[in-house]
Amino acid sequence: MARKVIEVNSLGKQYRLGQVGTTTLVDDFKRWTYRIRGKEDPFLKLGEENDRTKKGSSDYVWALQDINFEVEQGEVLGIIGKNGAGKSTLLKILSRTTAPTTGEYKIKGRVASLLEVGTGFHPDLTGRENVFLNGAILGMTKSEIRKNFDAIVDFSGVERYIDTPVKRYSSGMYVRLAFSVAAHLNPEILIVDEVLAVGDIEFQEKCIGKMKDVAGNGKTVLFVSHNINAIRTLCTKGLFLKNGRVNLFGKVQHATEAYLFEGLDNHAERNFLPGQVAIDKLCHLQSVSVCNEHGQLTNNFDVTESVKLKINYAVLEKNYTYTVHYYVKNSSGDVLFVAMDNKYSPYINDPQEPGNYSEELTINSNFFNEGSYSVLVLICTFPTMVDDKFCAYDNALNFTVSDKNLETGARGSWNREWPASLVRPDFNWVISKIG
């Protein structure tokens, strides 16, 4: 049975804006009087959600509020969210560098944290001296540091400058040495904030490999990054924070999908004004939509449902034949396929008469794997791209696909997570006994 190494219950962190400290003397006295009378802190009832894009009316803001999750031994948890979502605040609490305002957390095991570039380094000391200083701060004994010193320096790749004061290091060299010290602490729990972005590609790959090794040895990793590919490659679970709250905690795929599609308009239908998306004054888009097999507008599908993409456009002059292209992309922006109508259009050999046209594409059921998808719509003249006459609209539609059989355990279904793949088409199988 897996052992829980991190438990977070109703965790919250409140700050007072515009102040050097968190409170004033008056506020401290008020808190004290409430506390000796056995009453709840009155300031916990104040404060607004941590939305950095809005001005707000309160001096108090909840950087984190009502955070709940658990991490088991050997898991790698990817923590994602926009800037200001509370990721670093959460890691600082778990690293015991700041205290929560509400709630509690339990950590079982030795923790190594790398939260900021050069944390625990003294700029006037050499790299060698800082290895011993930082190692001691992280809890390593002198003999442990000596034993691992050569490996730390070799991993960091700064051997030539190890006896140079670190104030002369670049930010990349700083983080190389700092991460190397933390990684060789041999912790039960390794906490890494978005510091790897400072390093070059080669070092980022080394760091991800090191974190994989740590996790592979039964240790636990908490990893904050805006590099979604790194999160998906390394992590087994995802925690998506939004405005200081948990938006989604679960499979890393689901968390990253939700994060990537957070900024989209989530349209099942989009209508365009005349000329808004047009090819000169020859043709313009009127509307696009995504529907289920019954023609109902929706952008939530089960894997067993077919997906219909519809488009309406207007031809204004009889000069060209027009073809419709759908570029269907996954949440990473990879184009899964391009569907074109030029093989099926009845107008392909003759210029289209002025008027309104409608086209519908059906994507068969059991094609998409679970995930989120977007559609770029393009109309161009035929033959394709003659005189560069085309118009396009990216993220015109988006929709999600889920597998309800995982919840219902339907008989005969694949009642566990489908293997990682971009699509999961339903092929024709022939199975027979030959002996």
ABEGO torsion letter per residue (X at the ends): XBBBABBBBGBBBBBBBGBABABBAAAAAAAAAAAAAGBBBAAAABEBBBBAABAEABABBBABBGBBBBBBBGBBBBBBEBBGAGAAAAAAAAAGABBBABEBBBBBEBBBBBABBGBGBBAABBAAAAAAAAAAAAGBBAAAAAAAAAAAAAAAGAAAAAABBAAABBAAAAAAAAAAAAAAAGBABBBBBBAAAABBAAAAAAAAAAAAAAAAAGBBBBBBBABAAAAAAABABBBBBBGGBBABBEBAAAAAAAAAAAABAGBABBBBBBGABBBEAABBBABBBBBBAAGBBBABBBAABBBBBBBBBBBABBABBBBBBBBBBBAAGBBABBBBAAAABAAAABBBBBEBBBBBBBBBBGABBBEBBBBBBBBBBOBBGBGGBBBBBBGABBBBBBBAAAAAGBBGBBABBBBBBABBBBBBBBBBBAX
